[in-house]
Amino acid sequence: MRKVDPAEFPTGLGAQFRRNIWLYLSGALLLATQQILMVKRDFLVRDAVDAAEQFRASDAAQDALLMLGVVITAAVVRVLSRWTMFTGGRNVEYELRAVLLARLHKLGPAFFRRMPTGEIMSRSTSDLQQVRLLLGFGILNVVNSLLAFASALYVMVRVSGKLTLAALATFPVLMLVTRTFSGRMFSRMRENQEALGKMSDRVLASLAGVRVVRSFALEEAELATFERANQDYVEKNLSLARVRGSMQPIMGAILAAGTIIIFWYGGSLVLHGEISKGAFISFWAALGRLIWPMLALGFVTAIVARGRASYVRLKAIFDAVPEVVSGALPAPEAVSGALRVEGLAFAHGERRVLEDVRFDIPAGGSLAIVGRTGSGKSTLATLLPRLLPTPRGTVFLDGKDICDLPLEVVRESIGYAQQDAFLFSTTVAQNIGYSLEEQDSPEAMQKIRAAAAEAGVLQEIESLPDGFDTVVGERGVQLSGGQRQRVALARALLREPKILVLDDPMSAVDAKTEAAILGAIERQAARRTLVLITHRVAAAKRCDRIIVLERGRVVEEGTHEELAAAGGLYASFAEEQEIEAKLAAFGAEDLPSSMPSPEVVPA
C-alpha cells in the first residue's frame, strides 16, 4: 500500500473541488442525463393523457410503457449520480482530515494553550462532516436544482409561455427570502459550532479528571459546570432552529401562492382551449420537478452556511504556523551522538525558565542534570529533541546546529522518555513497538522483547495476564507507575537512538522499581550518549558528569565525588537523601515481622 503524504493534499475548498473535478463532472453529466429523461417523461405524460382522452387506447398504453422505462432508467442514473458526487465529498473529508492531523502534529504548545482539546475534537469531527456535506450533498443539490430548473422551464415554455410567466411570478420573492436568511444562518451556525467545541472540551476534561472529581466529592459542581456549557449549546441550537424554522414556512407560503395562481390561470387556459388537458398535466409534472429545488433552496442554503462556517474554523488550524520547522541541511550519513549546549536561554511568555545553560557531552558519554522542582530540568529535556522551539545556535548535534538539521534526523537521533509516561489504550506490545511499521511480525516482536529486556521490564510484562497482549487501558491505567515509565523507556530504546534523554524516570516509584530502573540506566550509559534528568543522587552518580540547575542556571558542574565534596547544593541533596534512606531503613527494622516493609516515598 502506497504511503500517503498529507503535504500533497490542498486545504483550499477550490483546490479540493478541482482535485475531484472528474467525479463532479461525471456526476453533473449523470444528473443532466436524468433531467433529459425527465423531460421525455413529461412529454410522454402529455401524449398519454391526450391519447386516452381521444380513446386511442393502444397509443396511451404504448406511451405508458415508454414512460415506465424512462422513469426506471432515470432512477438508476439518479443513484449513480449520487454515488459519484458523494464520493467527491468523501474524498475531500478524507484528505482534509489527514492534513488536519499532520498539522496538529507539527504545532507547538502555544497553539494547544490557545485551543483546548475539546475544541480541536469538535473541529476534527463535526466541522469536517459539515465541509463534506458542502462538497458532496451541497454541490449535488446545487447542480441538480440548476438542471431541474432548466429542464422544467423548457417543458413549461413549450406548453405555454404565458402560464410559465405566471408560475415564475413568485420566484423573485423566494430569492429575496433566501438571501435574507442565509447571512443569519451563517452567523448562527458558527456560534453553534463554537458552543459545541466548548461543551466537548468540558466533557473531555471531566472524563480525564474523573478520579480527582470523585476524590473531592465534586460531582455536583462538575455537573453544574457541564450544565452551563450544555445549556449554552442548546440555546445556540435553538437560535439556529428558529432561523431555519422561520425560513421554511415563509417559502412554503410563497410556493402555495404560486400554486393557486397556476391552478386558476392554467384552468382558464384549458377551458378556453388554448392548451390541452394533457399539456396542463405535463406542465404540472414539470412544475413539480421545479418545486422541490425551490423547497430545497432553504436546505441547501443551510448546508452552505454550515459548511462555510465549519471551514472557517478548520482554516484556523490549517493556517496555524508551526513553532518548530525542519532544518534545510541534508541528513548526515551517520550520527555519532556528541551533544553540545551553548548559552541556551528559554522563556515561557514573560517567565524566564533557562538562562545561559552550557554543557558538552562526547559521543557515548553521560550527563546527569539535577535540580529542585521548577528549576527548568524538564524544559531543557524537551528543548534537546526540539519538542519546543529551540533557540538557534544553542544546541549542537555532532557539531551541527539542530535547528539546521531535518527534524526527522533530530528526533530519530535523540530518544526522549518523558516524566509523565503516556501510553496508548492498546496492548503493551503495540505501545513499545509504536515506531515500527509491522508491529505484528516475528522480527518486530523480537525487537519489542529486546527493548523490554533493556528497560528491565520484560519479566513483569510476561507475568501480566496476557503478557505482551495485555491492554494497558486509558493512559496505561492497568499498569503501575514504575511499569508505565519502563514501558515508555522501552519504547524510546526500540528506535536505538544515539542519544537517550530520560526525564526523571524515578519520580514516582518504589525502592524495588528504582533499583530496576537504575540498572537499565547503567546499561544504557554503556551503549549510547545519555542525558538523565533526575532528583535522585543514586541515579546521578552513575553518570560521567553532573550539572546542577537552580532557577534555570547551571550553578555547579563536575563528577559525583567532586560535587559531594564541594559542599554546595548537590552535596545538600546527597545529605538529605542519605538521611531519608537511613530513616526508611530504621523504620523498617522497627516494624513487626507480620507487616510489609514500607516503600521509599518519592521525593
CORRATA-V569230 format. One record per run of one state. SS is the DSSP state (~ for helix, > for strand, _ for the rest). FROM is the first residue (numbers start at 1). TO is the last residue. If there is no record, write none. Layout:
# CORRATA-V569230
ss->SS from->FROM to->TO
ss->SS from->FROM to->TO
This chain:
# CORRATA-V569230
ss->_ from->1 to->5
ss->~ from->6 to->8
ss->_ from->9 to->12
ss->~ from->13 to->19
ss->_ from->20 to->20
ss->~ from->21 to->53
ss->_ from->54 to->56
ss->~ from->57 to->106
ss->_ from->107 to->108
ss->~ from->109 to->114
ss->_ from->115 to->116
ss->~ from->117 to->159
ss->_ from->160 to->160
ss->~ from->161 to->208
ss->_ from->209 to->209
ss->~ from->210 to->215
ss->_ from->216 to->218
ss->~ from->219 to->271
ss->_ from->272 to->276
ss->~ from->277 to->318
ss->_ from->319 to->338
ss->> from->339 to->348
ss->_ from->349 to->350
ss->> from->351 to->361
ss->_ from->362 to->365
ss->> from->366 to->371
ss->_ from->372 to->376
ss->~ from->377 to->384
ss->_ from->385 to->394
ss->> from->395 to->397
ss->_ from->398 to->399
ss->> from->400 to->401
ss->_ from->402 to->406
ss->~ from->407 to->413
ss->> from->414 to->417
ss->_ from->418 to->426
ss->> from->427 to->427
ss->~ from->428 to->432
ss->_ from->433 to->441
ss->~ from->442 to->454
ss->_ from->455 to->457
ss->~ from->458 to->462
ss->_ from->463 to->466
ss->~ from->467 to->469
ss->_ from->470 to->470
ss->> from->471 to->471
ss->_ from->472 to->473
ss->~ from->474 to->476
ss->_ from->477 to->480
ss->~ from->481 to->494
ss->_ from->495 to->498
ss->> from->499 to->503
ss->_ from->504 to->510
ss->~ from->511 to->525
ss->_ from->526 to->528
ss->> from->529 to->534
ss->_ from->535 to->536
ss->~ from->537 to->540
ss->_ from->541 to->544
ss->> from->545 to->550
ss->_ from->551 to->552
ss->> from->553 to->558
ss->_ from->559 to->559
ss->~ from->560 to->566
ss->_ from->567 to->568
ss->~ from->569 to->590
ss->_ from->591 to->603
